[in-house]
């Protein structure tokens, strides 16, 4: 049973609203002022909060402000109750982070529809969505009823890149978001000696170039096509409009993209501390997991030894020797330069 906290100083409105919510099978906690409401929120951790604006002791704005300072309750959906005379003040409430508002007097249907809508979005935010466009599409469709595949990526200009062609360069400022329709892309950094270190890999269904847009900074790496690639080009303004006008989407989108940052950090730690054999094994597994199709024939690792060495963070000569050792140990098979993994489990659990 979902829990709802109702904060309202008018006894009649509080009791009637609580009764409607209870009849709809919600567990209701009622508070007669803002201070009591904050205390109840911290104690009960409700799934949704409905709060009047004008109240003694602590008004609705103060309630929202205090809740947003507490990590345990700051993301609870928040609906303001407001009289018609206060409607002009709702901009302030929405700027503070309220999710919705209901104008008094309201009927039961209006109230229950608003509650149900916000709770559905809450459930979606708790789900584990994929970090590609399909995950964002599911999120947006539930939140807004719009198909993000059509509204964000379709009907866009398509840029086509040949193998080894640079998509964007380190230190340049971003002006667009990319969505990979077809192909493979690597992101790499270059040291003073010109040596490449691959920091991320992308494939069809991935976003590209989002971190610089989110941070408002320059690109931290260079992106290059590993094979013939097609990218949908999404203008920076459209991406920012999406992030600025849908709080639920922005929060979940940033969470999904943050997973990629964590993965990148783990990869870099491995490059710093792992043995040569472990580095090469991890690079093979990374490629295998990233590019193996869900259906059909197994993925054959068919990239240049230089590229594979930069992913592993080692010299090309050292990589070639290690691949030869893995072949002798029957961990991999090499045919016409292409690598097939024969024992994925052993490679994945290779001792450091």
VOMI-701258 format. One record per residue (C-alpha): residue in one letter; chain; x, y, z; residue number from 1. Coordinates in nm, 2 decimals, padded with zeros to 4 digits. Layout:
BEGIN
+-------+--------+--------+--------+--------+------+
! tivex ! fidren !      X !      Y !      Z ! sedo !
+-------+--------+--------+--------+--------+------+
!     a !      A !      X !      Y !      Z !  NUM !
...
+-------+--------+--------+--------+--------+------+
This chain:
BEGIN
+-------+--------+--------+--------+--------+------+
! tivex ! fidren !      X !      Y !      Z ! sedo !
+-------+--------+--------+--------+--------+------+
!     x !      A !  00.00 !  00.00 !  00.00 !    1 !
!     x !      A !  00.14 !  00.34 ! -00.10 !    2 !
!     x !      A !  00.19 !  00.60 !  00.17 !    3 !
!     x !      A !  00.08 !  00.96 !  00.13 !    4 !
!     x !      A !  00.15 !  01.25 !  00.36 !    5 !
!     x !      A ! -00.11 !  01.52 !  00.37 !    6 !
!     x !      A ! -00.01 !  01.85 !  00.52 !    7 !
!     x !      A ! -00.31 !  02.09 !  00.56 !    8 !
!     x !      A ! -00.41 !  02.33 !  00.84 !    9 !
!     x !      A ! -00.78 !  02.34 !  00.75 !   10 !
!     x !      A ! -00.94 !  02.06 !  00.94 !   11 !
!     x !      A ! -01.23 !  02.00 !  00.71 !   12 !
!     x !      A ! -01.02 !  01.99 !  00.40 !   13 !
!     x !      A ! -00.76 !  01.77 !  00.57 !   14 !
!     x !      A ! -01.02 !  01.52 !  00.69 !   15 !
!     x !      A ! -01.22 !  01.51 !  00.36 !   16 !
!     x !      A ! -00.90 !  01.48 !  00.15 !   17 !
!     x !      A ! -00.76 !  01.20 !  00.37 !   18 !
!     x !      A ! -01.09 !  01.02 !  00.34 !   19 !
!     x !      A ! -01.09 !  01.03 ! -00.04 !   20 !
!     x !      A ! -00.73 !  00.90 ! -00.04 !   21 !
!     x !      A ! -00.81 !  00.62 !  00.20 !   22 !
!     x !      A ! -01.11 !  00.51 ! -00.01 !   23 !
!     x !      A ! -00.86 !  00.48 ! -00.30 !   24 !
!     x !      A ! -00.66 !  00.24 ! -00.09 !   25 !
!     x !      A ! -00.37 !  00.47 !  00.01 !   26 !
!     x !      A ! -00.23 !  00.48 !  00.36 !   27 !
!     x !      A ! -00.26 !  00.84 !  00.47 !   28 !
!     x !      A ! -00.06 !  01.03 !  00.73 !   29 !
!     x !      A ! -00.21 !  01.38 !  00.82 !   30 !
!     x !      A ! -00.03 !  01.68 !  00.96 !   31 !
!     x !      A ! -00.19 !  02.01 !  01.07 !   32 !
!     x !      A !  00.10 !  02.23 !  00.99 !   33 !
!     x !      A !  00.43 !  02.25 !  00.81 !   34 !
!     x !      A !  00.65 !  02.17 !  01.11 !   35 !
!     x !      A !  00.46 !  01.86 !  01.20 !   36 !
!     x !      A !  00.46 !  01.76 !  00.83 !   37 !
!     x !      A !  00.84 !  01.77 !  00.80 !   38 !
!     x !      A !  00.87 !  01.56 !  01.12 !   39 !
!     x !      A !  00.62 !  01.30 !  00.98 !   40 !
!     x !      A !  00.80 !  01.29 !  00.64 !   41 !
!     x !      A !  01.13 !  01.22 !  00.80 !   42 !
!     x !      A !  00.98 !  00.95 !  01.02 !   43 !
!     x !      A !  00.75 !  00.77 !  00.77 !   44 !
!     x !      A !  00.92 !  00.83 !  00.44 !   45 !
!     x !      A !  00.60 !  00.85 !  00.24 !   46 !
!     x !      A !  00.58 !  00.78 ! -00.13 !   47 !
!     x !      A !  00.42 !  01.12 ! -00.21 !   48 !
!     x !      A !  00.35 !  01.44 ! -00.02 !   49 !
!     x !      A !  00.05 !  01.67 ! -00.07 !   50 !
!     x !      A !  00.10 !  02.01 !  00.10 !   51 !
!     x !      A ! -00.09 !  02.33 !  00.14 !   52 !
!     x !      A !  00.10 !  02.66 !  00.09 !   53 !
!     x !      A ! -00.04 !  02.90 !  00.34 !   54 !
!     x !      A !  00.00 !  02.74 !  00.69 !   55 !
!     x !      A !  00.10 !  02.85 !  01.04 !   56 !
!     x !      A !  00.43 !  02.77 !  01.20 !   57 !
!     x !      A !  00.59 !  02.67 !  00.86 !   58 !
!     x !      A !  00.44 !  02.73 !  00.52 !   59 !
!     x !      A !  00.45 !  02.50 !  00.22 !   60 !
!     x !      A !  00.76 !  02.67 !  00.07 !   61 !
!     x !      A !  00.95 !  02.61 !  00.39 !   62 !
!     x !      A !  00.84 !  02.25 !  00.40 !   63 !
!     x !      A !  00.97 !  02.19 !  00.05 !   64 !
!     x !      A !  01.29 !  02.37 !  00.12 !   65 !
!     x !      A !  01.37 !  02.16 !  00.43 !   66 !
!     x !      A !  01.28 !  01.83 !  00.26 !   67 !
!     x !      A !  01.51 !  01.91 ! -00.03 !   68 !
!     x !      A !  01.80 !  01.95 !  00.22 !   69 !
!     x !      A !  01.75 !  01.59 !  00.35 !   70 !
!     x !      A !  01.88 !  01.32 !  00.12 !   71 !
!     x !      A !  01.64 !  01.06 !  00.26 !   72 !
!     x !      A !  01.33 !  01.25 !  00.15 !   73 !
!     x !      A !  01.45 !  01.50 ! -00.11 !   74 !
!     x !      A !  01.32 !  01.30 ! -00.41 !   75 !
!     x !      A !  00.97 !  01.23 ! -00.28 !   76 !
!     x !      A !  00.71 !  01.36 ! -00.53 !   77 !
!     x !      A !  00.56 !  01.68 ! -00.40 !   78 !
!     x !      A !  00.22 !  01.83 ! -00.49 !   79 !
!     x !      A !  00.11 !  02.17 ! -00.36 !   80 !
!     x !      A ! -00.25 !  02.26 ! -00.27 !   81 !
!     x !      A ! -00.33 !  02.62 ! -00.35 !   82 !
!     x !      A ! -00.63 !  02.85 ! -00.35 !   83 !
!     x !      A ! -00.71 !  03.03 ! -00.67 !   84 !
!     x !      A ! -00.59 !  03.36 ! -00.52 !   85 !
!     x !      A ! -00.25 !  03.21 ! -00.47 !   86 !
!     x !      A ! -00.21 !  03.06 ! -00.82 !   87 !
!     x !      A !  00.03 !  03.34 ! -00.92 !   88 !
!     x !      A !  00.26 !  03.22 ! -00.65 !   89 !
!     x !      A !  00.29 !  02.87 ! -00.80 !   90 !
!     x !      A !  00.59 !  02.97 ! -01.02 !   91 !
!     x !      A !  00.78 !  03.01 ! -00.70 !   92 !
!     x !      A !  00.68 !  02.66 ! -00.58 !   93 !
!     x !      A !  00.77 !  02.50 ! -00.91 !   94 !
!     x !      A !  01.11 !  02.68 ! -00.91 !   95 !
!     x !      A !  01.17 !  02.54 ! -00.56 !   96 !
!     x !      A !  01.12 !  02.19 ! -00.70 !   97 !
!     x !      A !  00.75 !  02.10 ! -00.66 !   98 !
!     x !      A !  00.62 !  01.84 ! -00.91 !   99 !
!     x !      A !  00.26 !  01.95 ! -00.95 !  100 !
!     x !      A ! -00.01 !  02.16 ! -00.79 !  101 !
!     x !      A ! -00.39 !  02.13 ! -00.74 !  102 !
!     x !      A ! -00.61 !  02.44 ! -00.71 !  103 !
!     x !      A ! -00.87 !  02.45 ! -00.43 !  104 !
!     x !      A ! -01.15 !  02.37 ! -00.44 !  105 !
!     x !      A ! -01.09 !  02.04 ! -00.62 !  106 !
!     x !      A ! -01.29 !  01.73 ! -00.68 !  107 !
!     x !      A ! -01.19 !  01.37 ! -00.59 !  108 !
!     x !      A ! -01.12 !  01.27 ! -00.95 !  109 !
!     x !      A ! -00.88 !  01.56 ! -01.01 !  110 !
!     x !      A ! -00.69 !  01.47 ! -00.69 !  111 !
!     x !      A ! -00.67 !  01.10 ! -00.75 !  112 !
!     x !      A ! -00.56 !  01.15 ! -01.11 !  113 !
!     x !      A ! -00.27 !  01.38 ! -01.00 !  114 !
!     x !      A ! -00.17 !  01.13 ! -00.73 !  115 !
!     x !      A ! -00.18 !  00.83 ! -00.96 !  116 !
!     x !      A !  00.02 !  01.01 ! -01.23 !  117 !
!     x !      A !  00.30 !  01.11 ! -00.99 !  118 !
!     x !      A !  00.32 !  00.76 ! -00.83 !  119 !
!     x !      A !  00.35 !  00.60 ! -01.17 !  120 !
!     x !      A !  00.65 !  00.82 ! -01.25 !  121 !
!     x !      A !  00.79 !  00.73 ! -00.91 !  122 !
!     x !      A !  00.78 !  00.36 ! -01.00 !  123 !
!     x !      A !  00.95 !  00.43 ! -01.33 !  124 !
!     x !      A !  01.23 !  00.62 ! -01.16 !  125 !
!     x !      A !  01.30 !  00.31 ! -00.94 !  126 !
!     x !      A !  01.33 !  00.09 ! -01.24 !  127 !
!     x !      A !  01.66 ! -00.01 ! -01.39 !  128 !
!     x !      A !  01.65 !  00.12 ! -01.74 !  129 !
!     x !      A !  01.91 !  00.07 ! -02.01 !  130 !
!     x !      A !  02.15 !  00.36 ! -02.07 !  131 !
!     x !      A !  02.07 !  00.37 ! -02.44 !  132 !
!     x !      A !  01.79 !  00.55 ! -02.63 !  133 !
!     x !      A !  01.54 !  00.27 ! -02.56 !  134 !
!     x !      A !  01.58 !  00.33 ! -02.18 !  135 !
!     x !      A !  01.52 !  00.70 ! -02.22 !  136 !
!     x !      A !  01.23 !  00.64 ! -02.45 !  137 !
!     x !      A !  01.06 !  00.42 ! -02.19 !  138 !
!     x !      A !  01.11 !  00.69 ! -01.93 !  139 !
!     x !      A !  00.98 !  00.97 ! -02.15 !  140 !
!     x !      A !  00.68 !  00.78 ! -02.28 !  141 !
!     x !      A !  00.56 !  00.70 ! -01.93 !  142 !
!     x !      A !  00.63 !  01.06 ! -01.81 !  143 !
!     x !      A !  00.49 !  01.26 ! -02.10 !  144 !
!     x !      A !  00.32 !  01.02 ! -02.34 !  145 !
!     x !      A !  00.57 !  01.11 ! -02.61 !  146 !
!     x !      A !  00.78 !  00.87 ! -02.81 !  147 !
!     x !      A !  01.14 !  00.99 ! -02.76 !  148 !
!     x !      A !  01.25 !  00.77 ! -03.06 !  149 !
!     x !      A !  01.04 !  00.99 ! -03.28 !  150 !
!     x !      A !  01.08 !  01.32 ! -03.10 !  151 !
!     x !      A !  01.45 !  01.31 ! -03.02 !  152 !
!     x !      A !  01.64 !  01.10 ! -03.27 !  153 !
!     x !      A !  01.42 !  01.06 ! -03.57 !  154 !
!     x !      A !  01.39 !  01.32 ! -03.84 !  155 !
!     x !      A !  01.74 !  01.43 ! -03.76 !  156 !
!     x !      A !  02.03 !  01.50 ! -03.98 !  157 !
!     x !      A !  02.24 !  01.18 ! -04.02 !  158 !
!     x !      A !  02.62 !  01.22 ! -04.03 !  159 !
!     x !      A !  02.82 !  00.93 ! -04.19 !  160 !
!     x !      A !  03.18 !  00.87 ! -04.09 !  161 !
!     x !      A !  03.44 !  00.65 ! -04.25 !  162 !
!     x !      A !  03.66 !  00.42 ! -04.05 !  163 !
!     x !      A !  03.92 !  00.62 ! -03.85 !  164 !
!     x !      A !  03.74 !  00.95 ! -03.91 !  165 !
!     x !      A !  03.73 !  01.18 ! -03.61 !  166 !
!     x !      A !  03.38 !  01.27 ! -03.49 !  167 !
!     x !      A !  03.49 !  01.53 ! -03.23 !  168 !
!     x !      A !  03.82 !  01.63 ! -03.08 !  169 !
!     x !      A !  03.95 !  01.68 ! -02.73 !  170 !
!     x !      A !  03.93 !  02.04 ! -02.60 !  171 !
!     x !      A !  03.66 !  02.14 ! -02.85 !  172 !
!     x !      A !  03.33 !  02.28 ! -02.72 !  173 !
!     x !      A !  03.02 !  02.06 ! -02.79 !  174 !
!     x !      A !  02.73 !  02.19 ! -03.00 !  175 !
!     x !      A !  02.53 !  01.87 ! -03.03 !  176 !
!     x !      A !  02.45 !  01.53 ! -02.89 !  177 !
!     x !      A !  02.51 !  01.22 ! -03.10 !  178 !
!     x !      A !  02.31 !  00.90 ! -03.12 !  179 !
!     x !      A !  02.47 !  00.60 ! -03.29 !  180 !
!     x !      A !  02.24 !  00.44 ! -03.54 !  181 !
!     x !      A !  02.50 !  00.21 ! -03.68 !  182 !
!     x !      A !  02.87 !  00.13 ! -03.62 !  183 !
!     x !      A !  03.13 !  00.14 ! -03.35 !  184 !
!     x !      A !  03.31 !  00.44 ! -03.19 !  185 !
!     x !      A !  03.60 !  00.47 ! -02.95 !  186 !
!     x !      A !  03.68 !  00.76 ! -02.72 !  187 !
!     x !      A !  04.05 !  00.81 ! -02.64 !  188 !
!     x !      A !  04.29 !  01.05 ! -02.48 !  189 !
!     x !      A !  04.64 !  01.12 ! -02.62 !  190 !
!     x !      A !  04.95 !  01.19 ! -02.41 !  191 !
!     x !      A !  05.24 !  01.42 ! -02.49 !  192 !
!     x !      A !  05.42 !  01.15 ! -02.69 !  193 !
!     x !      A !  05.11 !  01.09 ! -02.90 !  194 !
!     x !      A !  05.02 !  00.75 ! -02.75 !  195 !
!     x !      A !  04.65 !  00.68 ! -02.74 !  196 !
!     x !      A !  04.46 !  00.54 ! -02.44 !  197 !
!     x !      A !  04.10 !  00.43 ! -02.51 !  198 !
!     x !      A !  03.87 !  00.54 ! -02.23 !  199 !
!     x !      A !  03.53 !  00.42 ! -02.36 !  200 !
!     x !      A !  03.36 !  00.23 ! -02.64 !  201 !
!     x !      A !  03.03 !  00.29 ! -02.80 !  202 !
!     x !      A !  02.79 !  00.10 ! -03.03 !  203 !
!     x !      A !  02.45 !  00.13 ! -03.19 !  204 !
!     x !      A !  02.20 !  00.26 ! -02.94 !  205 !
!     x !      A !  02.45 !  00.46 ! -02.74 !  206 !
!     x !      A !  02.46 !  00.84 ! -02.68 !  207 !
!     x !      A !  02.79 !  01.01 ! -02.76 !  208 !
!     x !      A !  02.93 !  01.34 ! -02.63 !  209 !
!     x !      A !  02.68 !  01.39 ! -02.35 !  210 !
!     x !      A !  02.92 !  01.45 ! -02.06 !  211 !
!     x !      A !  03.06 !  01.77 ! -02.20 !  212 !
!     x !      A !  02.70 !  01.89 ! -02.26 !  213 !
!     x !      A !  02.59 !  01.81 ! -01.91 !  214 !
!     x !      A !  02.90 !  01.97 ! -01.75 !  215 !
!     x !      A !  02.90 !  02.27 ! -01.99 !  216 !
!     x !      A !  03.27 !  02.21 ! -02.06 !  217 !
!     x !      A !  03.49 !  02.10 ! -02.35 !  218 !
!     x !      A !  03.53 !  01.75 ! -02.46 !  219 !
!     x !      A !  03.77 !  01.55 ! -02.24 !  220 !
!     x !      A !  03.86 !  01.30 ! -02.51 !  221 !
!     x !      A !  03.85 !  01.25 ! -02.89 !  222 !
!     x !      A !  03.59 !  01.03 ! -03.05 !  223 !
!     x !      A !  03.67 !  00.83 ! -03.37 !  224 !
!     x !      A !  03.48 !  00.58 ! -03.58 !  225 !
!     x !      A !  03.62 !  00.23 ! -03.56 !  226 !
!     x !      A !  03.42 !  00.13 ! -03.87 !  227 !
!     x !      A !  03.18 !  00.30 ! -04.11 !  228 !
!     x !      A !  02.93 !  00.47 ! -03.87 !  229 !
!     x !      A !  02.60 !  00.66 ! -03.89 !  230 !
!     x !      A !  02.51 !  00.92 ! -03.62 !  231 !
!     x !      A !  02.19 !  01.10 ! -03.56 !  232 !
!     x !      A !  02.27 !  01.46 ! -03.48 !  233 !
!     x !      A !  02.07 !  01.62 ! -03.20 !  234 !
!     x !      A !  02.12 !  02.00 ! -03.15 !  235 !
!     x !      A !  02.25 !  02.11 ! -02.81 !  236 !
!     x !      A !  01.94 !  02.33 ! -02.77 !  237 !
!     x !      A !  01.70 !  02.03 ! -02.80 !  238 !
!     x !      A !  01.90 !  01.83 ! -02.55 !  239 !
!     x !      A !  01.90 !  02.12 ! -02.30 !  240 !
!     x !      A !  01.53 !  02.17 ! -02.35 !  241 !
!     x !      A !  01.46 !  01.81 ! -02.26 !  242 !
!     x !      A !  01.68 !  01.83 ! -01.95 !  243 !
!     x !      A !  01.54 !  02.16 ! -01.83 !  244 !
!     x !      A !  01.17 !  02.10 ! -01.88 !  245 !
!     x !      A !  01.13 !  01.75 ! -01.73 !  246 !
!     x !      A !  01.27 !  01.70 ! -01.39 !  247 !
!     x !      A !  01.20 !  01.33 ! -01.37 !  248 !
!     x !      A !  01.37 !  01.27 ! -01.70 !  249 !
!     x !      A !  01.67 !  01.48 ! -01.62 !  250 !
!     x !      A !  01.72 !  01.30 ! -01.29 !  251 !
!     x !      A !  01.69 !  00.95 ! -01.44 !  252 !
!     x !      A !  01.89 !  01.05 ! -01.75 !  253 !
!     x !      A !  02.18 !  01.17 ! -01.54 !  254 !
!     x !      A !  02.16 !  00.86 ! -01.32 !  255 !
!     x !      A !  02.18 !  00.63 ! -01.63 !  256 !
!     x !      A !  02.47 !  00.83 ! -01.77 !  257 !
!     x !      A !  02.66 !  00.83 ! -01.44 !  258 !
!     x !      A !  02.68 !  00.45 ! -01.46 !  259 !
!     x !      A !  02.90 !  00.50 ! -01.77 !  260 !
!     x !      A !  03.13 !  00.73 ! -01.57 !  261 !
!     x !      A !  03.16 !  00.46 ! -01.29 !  262 !
!     x !      A !  03.25 !  00.20 ! -01.55 !  263 !
!     x !      A !  03.51 !  00.43 ! -01.70 !  264 !
!     x !      A !  03.67 !  00.48 ! -01.36 !  265 !
!     x !      A !  03.69 !  00.11 ! -01.30 !  266 !
!     x !      A !  03.85 !  00.06 ! -01.64 !  267 !
!     x !      A !  04.12 !  00.33 ! -01.57 !  268 !
!     x !      A !  04.19 !  00.17 ! -01.23 !  269 !
!     x !      A !  04.25 ! -00.16 ! -01.40 !  270 !
!     x !      A !  04.49 ! -00.01 ! -01.64 !  271 !
!     x !      A !  04.69 !  00.14 ! -01.35 !  272 !
!     x !      A !  04.71 ! -00.17 ! -01.13 !  273 !
!     x !      A !  04.65 ! -00.48 ! -01.34 !  274 !
!     x !      A !  04.92 ! -00.71 ! -01.48 !  275 !
!     x !      A !  04.98 ! -00.73 ! -01.86 !  276 !
!     x !      A !  04.79 ! -01.05 ! -01.89 !  277 !
!     x !      A !  04.49 ! -00.92 ! -01.69 !  278 !
!     x !      A !  04.48 ! -00.60 ! -01.90 !  279 !
!     x !      A !  04.47 ! -00.79 ! -02.23 !  280 !
!     x !      A !  04.21 ! -01.03 ! -02.09 !  281 !
!     x !      A !  03.99 ! -00.74 ! -01.96 !  282 !
!     x !      A !  04.01 ! -00.57 ! -02.30 !  283 !
!     x !      A !  03.90 ! -00.88 ! -02.48 !  284 !
!     x !      A !  03.61 ! -00.93 ! -02.24 !  285 !
!     x !      A !  03.51 ! -00.56 ! -02.26 !  286 !
!     x !      A !  03.49 ! -00.59 ! -02.64 !  287 !
!     x !      A !  03.31 ! -00.92 ! -02.62 !  288 !
!     x !      A !  03.04 ! -00.79 ! -02.38 !  289 !
!     x !      A !  03.00 ! -00.46 ! -02.56 !  290 !
!     x !      A !  02.96 ! -00.59 ! -02.91 !  291 !
!     x !      A !  02.83 ! -00.94 ! -02.89 !  292 !
!     x !      A !  02.48 ! -00.94 ! -03.05 !  293 !
!     x !      A !  02.19 ! -01.06 ! -02.84 !  294 !
!     x !      A !  02.10 ! -01.30 ! -03.12 !  295 !
!     x !      A !  02.29 ! -01.46 ! -03.40 !  296 !
!     x !      A !  02.65 ! -01.56 ! -03.44 !  297 !
!     x !      A !  02.91 ! -01.48 ! -03.17 !  298 !
!     x !      A !  03.10 ! -01.16 ! -03.20 !  299 !
!     x !      A !  03.44 ! -01.19 ! -03.37 !  300 !
!     x !      A !  03.69 ! -00.93 ! -03.24 !  301 !
!     x !      A !  03.82 ! -00.79 ! -03.57 !  302 !
!     x !      A !  04.00 ! -00.47 ! -03.49 !  303 !
!     x !      A !  04.36 ! -00.36 ! -03.54 !  304 !
!     x !      A !  04.62 ! -00.46 ! -03.29 !  305 !
!     x !      A !  04.70 ! -00.09 ! -03.23 !  306 !
!     x !      A !  04.34 ! -00.03 ! -03.13 !  307 !
!     x !      A !  04.33 ! -00.34 ! -02.91 !  308 !
!     x !      A !  04.65 ! -00.23 ! -02.75 !  309 !
!     x !      A !  04.52 !  00.12 ! -02.67 !  310 !
!     x !      A !  04.21 ! -00.04 ! -02.51 !  311 !
!     x !      A !  04.43 ! -00.26 ! -02.30 !  312 !
!     x !      A !  04.66 !  00.02 ! -02.22 !  313 !
!     x !      A !  04.98 ! -00.15 ! -02.33 !  314 !
!     x !      A !  05.23 ! -00.16 ! -02.61 !  315 !
!     x !      A !  05.13 ! -00.33 ! -02.93 !  316 !
!     x !      A !  05.43 ! -00.57 ! -02.92 !  317 !
!     x !      A !  05.34 ! -00.67 ! -02.56 !  318 !
!     x !      A !  04.98 ! -00.72 ! -02.67 !  319 !
!     x !      A !  05.08 ! -00.95 ! -02.96 !  320 !
!     x !      A !  05.29 ! -01.17 ! -02.73 !  321 !
!     x !      A !  05.01 ! -01.20 ! -02.48 !  322 !
!     x !      A !  04.76 ! -01.29 ! -02.75 !  323 !
!     x !      A !  05.00 ! -01.56 ! -02.86 !  324 !
!     x !      A !  05.01 ! -01.70 ! -02.51 !  325 !
!     x !      A !  04.63 ! -01.70 ! -02.48 !  326 !
!     x !      A !  04.61 ! -01.88 ! -02.81 !  327 !
!     x !      A !  04.85 ! -02.15 ! -02.68 !  328 !
!     x !      A !  04.65 ! -02.19 ! -02.37 !  329 !
!     x !      A !  04.33 ! -02.23 ! -02.58 !  330 !
!     x !      A !  04.17 ! -01.93 ! -02.43 !  331 !
!     x !      A !  04.12 ! -01.76 ! -02.77 !  332 !
!     x !      A !  04.14 ! -01.85 ! -03.14 !  333 !
!     x !      A !  04.30 ! -01.63 ! -03.40 !  334 !
!     x !      A !  04.21 ! -01.67 ! -03.77 !  335 !
!     x !      A !  04.30 ! -01.42 ! -04.04 !  336 !
!     x !      A !  04.37 ! -01.17 ! -03.76 !  337 !
!     x !      A !  04.02 ! -01.20 ! -03.61 !  338 !
!     x !      A !  04.00 ! -01.32 ! -03.25 !  339 !
!     x !      A !  03.73 ! -01.55 ! -03.11 !  340 !
!     x !      A !  03.70 ! -01.62 ! -02.74 !  341 !
!     x !      A !  03.70 ! -01.99 ! -02.65 !  342 !
!     x !      A !  03.69 ! -01.97 ! -02.27 !  343 !
!     x !      A !  03.52 ! -01.65 ! -02.16 !  344 !
!     x !      A !  03.49 ! -01.76 ! -01.80 !  345 !
!     x !      A !  03.86 ! -01.83 ! -01.76 !  346 !
!     x !      A !  03.96 ! -01.50 ! -01.93 !  347 !
!     x !      A !  03.71 ! -01.31 ! -01.71 !  348 !
!     x !      A !  03.85 ! -01.46 ! -01.39 !  349 !
!     x !      A !  04.21 ! -01.45 ! -01.49 !  350 !
!     x !      A !  04.43 ! -01.39 ! -01.18 !  351 !
!     x !      A !  04.61 ! -01.06 ! -01.16 !  352 !
+-------+--------+--------+--------+--------+------+
